[in-house]
Amino acid sequence: MKIPHLVIAVLTAASCVLAGVAVAGPVEEGRLNLRGSEATPANLPRAFELFSGAAKKGDPQAAYYLGMMYKNGMAVARDLKAAAHWLQFAANRQTPAAMYALAKLYLSGEGVKRDELAARRWIEKAADLEYPEAVMAMAIGLRDGSMGFERNEALAETQMRFANRALKQATPGM
């Protein structure tokens, strides 16, 4: 009797879990290498390799991390055009952190042509997905009439309250 490959993969993963061996995907392993832990130090080149491979296969979370590594010059020369490319890829696939990071690039004109309207659209999309930093940026834009937003103090105040609640929920221990 021939056992299908999927069944073998599931049984192998289950036996690794039962044996106490962690089976992490490339993004999880990349995060571990990016941040390090008490047991293992950070390994930025390995994180870059993992994120790069997964992003090229279409993983939006990996694309976000890869974009941020390019943006900050982590394990690779700082390349704002590559950063914008990978952040755009992730943002187009509903990754709120990428939407916000891309908006900041549009506001500064780094790696992309400066475009307040594009920045505003990405901030609004990330805020709609309740990304706290984007909600706060939208509130500030409404308050100041900046980042492509029309000045609207009443709406800014509402957004600020929402942002504060969202930040408290997102930050453990607060």
C-alpha positions in Angstrom: 0.0 0.0 0.0 1.4 3.4 -1.0 1.1 6.2 1.6 0.4 9.7 0.1 3.1 12.3 0.6 0.7 14.6 2.5 0.0 11.9 5.1 3.8 11.3 5.5 4.4 15.1 6.0 1.6 15.3 8.6 2.8 12.3 10.5 6.4 13.6 10.4 5.4 17.0 11.7 3.2 15.4 14.4 6.0 13.1 15.5 8.4 16.1 15.7 5.9 18.0 17.9 5.4 14.9 20.1 9.2 14.6 20.4 9.5 18.2 21.5 11.1 19.4 18.2 9.7 22.7 17.1 8.7 22.8 13.4 8.8 26.4 12.3 8.1 27.9 8.9 10.5 30.2 7.3 8.9 33.4 8.6 8.9 32.2 12.2 12.4 30.9 11.9 13.4 34.2 10.2 11.9 36.2 13.2 13.9 34.1 15.6 17.0 34.8 13.7 16.1 38.5 13.4 15.6 38.9 17.2 17.6 36.2 18.7 16.6 34.6 22.0 18.2 33.6 25.3 19.2 30.3 23.8 20.5 31.6 20.4 21.9 34.9 19.3 20.4 36.9 16.4 21.7 35.8 12.9 20.7 38.6 10.5 22.2 37.0 7.4 20.1 33.8 8.1 17.0 35.9 8.7 17.6 37.7 5.4 18.0 34.4 3.6 14.8 33.0 5.1 12.7 36.1 4.5 14.1 36.5 0.9 13.2 32.9 0.0 9.7 33.0 1.5 9.0 36.5 0.0 10.0 35.3 -3.5 7.5 32.4 -3.1 4.8 35.0 -2.3 4.6 35.2 1.5 3.5 38.7 2.4 4.8 38.6 6.0 8.2 37.6 4.7 8.0 40.4 2.2 7.3 42.9 5.0 10.3 41.7 7.0 12.5 41.7 3.9 11.4 45.2 3.0 12.2 46.4 6.5 15.6 44.7 6.4 16.4 46.6 3.1 15.0 49.8 4.6 17.2 49.6 7.7 20.3 48.1 6.0 20.1 44.9 8.2 22.4 42.2 6.8 22.2 43.9 3.4 23.2 47.3 2.0 20.4 49.8 2.7 18.3 49.9 -0.5 15.1 52.0 -0.3 13.9 51.0 -3.8 14.1 47.3 -2.8 12.4 48.2 0.5 9.6 50.0 -1.3 9.2 47.0 -3.7 8.8 44.4 -0.9 6.7 46.7 1.3 4.4 47.3 -1.7 4.2 43.6 -2.4 3.1 42.9 1.3 0.8 46.0 1.5 -1.0 44.8 -1.6 -1.7 41.5 0.2 -3.3 43.2 3.2 -0.3 43.4 5.6 -1.1 46.5 7.7 2.4 47.0 9.0 3.7 47.1 5.4 0.9 49.5 4.5 2.1 51.9 7.2 5.8 51.5 6.4 5.1 52.1 2.8 3.1 55.2 3.6 6.0 56.6 5.5 8.3 56.0 2.5 5.8 58.0 0.4 5.7 60.8 2.9 9.5 61.1 3.0 10.1 60.3 -0.7 12.5 57.5 0.2 12.7 54.8 -2.5 9.6 56.2 -4.1 8.5 59.5 -5.5 7.1 61.7 -2.6 3.3 61.4 -2.8 1.1 62.5 0.1 -2.0 61.2 -1.5 -0.6 57.7 -1.9 0.7 57.9 1.7 -2.8 58.9 2.9 -4.4 56.0 1.1 -2.0 53.5 2.7 -2.5 55.1 6.1 -6.3 54.9 5.7 -6.1 51.2 4.6 -3.9 50.3 7.5 -6.1 52.2 9.9 -9.2 50.4 8.5 -7.4 47.2 9.5 -7.0 48.7 13.0 -3.2 49.0 12.8 -2.6 51.3 15.9 0.3 53.4 14.4 -1.7 54.1 11.3 -4.8 55.1 13.3 -2.6 57.5 15.3 -1.0 58.9 12.1 -4.4 59.5 10.7 -5.5 61.3 13.8 -2.4 63.5 13.7 -2.9 64.1 9.9 -6.6 65.1 10.6 -5.6 67.3 13.5 -2.8 69.1 11.6 -4.1 69.0 8.1 -1.0 67.1 7.1 -0.1 63.8 5.2 -2.7 64.6 2.6 -5.6 64.9 5.2 -8.0 67.8 5.4 -7.9 69.4 8.8 -10.8 68.0 10.9 -10.3 68.4 14.7 -13.6 66.6 15.7 -12.7 63.5 13.6 -9.1 63.8 14.8 -10.2 63.6 18.4 -12.3 60.5 17.7 -9.4 58.9 15.9 -7.0 59.7 18.7 -9.3 58.0 21.3 -9.5 55.0 19.0 -5.8 54.9 18.5 -5.1 55.1 22.3 -7.5 52.2 22.9 -5.9 50.2 20.1 -2.4 50.9 21.4 -3.3 49.8 24.9 -4.8 46.5 23.5 -1.7 45.9 21.4 0.8 46.6 24.2 0.8 43.9 26.8 1.0 45.0 30.4 -0.6 48.5 29.8 
